[in-house]
Amino acid sequence: MSGSIASYDQLVRQVEALKKENSHLRRELEDNSNHLSKLENETSDMKEVLKHLQGKLEQEARVMVSSGQTEVLDQLKALQMDITSLYNLKFAPEVTSSGRGAEESPPAPASHRDGPGELGRATFRMLEELDRER
């Protein structure tokens, strides 16, 4: 009889330990979820800032072309190429794993069509058009 009581007490201790661990894991999951939400909000805010800056850059590029300041425009174009290259390098493993070549630019996810990569490509195309017009 004492063997079954000891066995029962052991099971009770194990259940208590499992409850504590479960509680700890729930708190950790909640903390991680809150942190992820915070990061998503910050990312969204950063995208808005990038859109705003992109608009300013495009407007400035138009002004520069119309006033003949093409040297700075060429520097911006080179900078844009560097940024695009860095973007492609950063996301090349993801692109390669999806069956595309590393030399192709990564596709913008459906929910992020206005993301920084797409804005960068749009600016680069605009700069090329402005350069051809010049």
N, C-alpha and C positions, 0 to 999 in steps of 0.2 A: 504494500500500500504506500509506503514512504517513497518508493521508486516512482510511482505514478504522480505523487504530489510534487516531487522534484522535477519531473518531466513537465508537469503542468506549469510550475513556476518558471521553468526555463522558457517555455512557449510564451508565457505572459511577458517576460523580459524581452524576448525577440520581437513580439508584436509592438511593444512600447518603443523599442529601438527603431523599428521600421516606420512607426508613426512619426517619430522625430525626424528621421531621414526624409520621409515624404513631405513633411511640413517644410523642412529646409529646402528641398528641391522646388517646392511650389513657390516659396519666396524668391529663390534664385531665378526661376522662370519668369515671375512677375517683374523682377528687377531688369532682366534681360529684355523683356517685352517693352518696358518703359524706356529703356535705353535705345532700343531699336526705333521706337516711335520718335524719340528726340532726334535721332540721326536722320530719319526720314524728313522731319520738319526742317532741319538744318539744310539738308540737300535741296529740298524744294525752295527754300529761301535763297540758297546759292544759285540755283537755276534762274530765279527771277532777277537776281543781280547780274548774272551773266547775260541774260536777254537785254537788260537795260544797257549794259556796257557795249554789247554787240550793236545795238541800235545807234549808240553814240559814235562808235567807231565807223559804222557805215555812213552816217551823216558827215562825219569829219572827212572821210575818204572822198565823198562827193564834193565837199567844199575844196579840198586840196586839189582835186583834178580840175575843177572849174577855175581855180586861181593859179594853176600851173605849178604847183609844188609837188612834182612827181618824184623827187628824190626820197622824200619821207614816205610817199606811197610805196615805192619800191622796197623800202626798209620794212614797212608794215607787211607787205606781201611775203618777204623772206621770213619774217617772224611768224606769219600765219602758216607757212610751209613747215617751219620748225615745230610749231604747236601741233599741227596735223600729224607730223611724223612721230612725235612723242605720244600722241593719242593712239596711233596705230601700234606703236611698240607696246604700250601698256595693255592694250586689249587684244594683241595678236594671239596669245594662247587660247583665249576664248573663241576667237574667230577660227583659228586652225582646228580646234576641237569640234567645231560645228560643220566641218567639211569644206570650208572655204580656204583659199590661199591666203597666206599672210600679207601678200601685196595688195589684196583688196581691202578697201576701207570697211570697217565693221558696220553692219546694218543698225540703224537706230531702232530700238525696241518700239513696239506699237504705242506704248504708253508714254514714250519719251521722244516723240518726233521732233520736238523743239529743244532737245538737249544740246549741250555744248558742242558735241561732234557735228551735228547737223547745222548748227549756227556757224561753226567754223568753216564748214564746206561752202555754205551759202556766201559767207564773206569772201572766201577765196575766189569763188566764181565771180562775185561782183568786182573784186579787184582785177581779175583777169579781163572782164568786160571793159572796165574803165581803162585798163592798159591798152587794149585793142583800139578803143575810141581815141586815145591819145595819139 
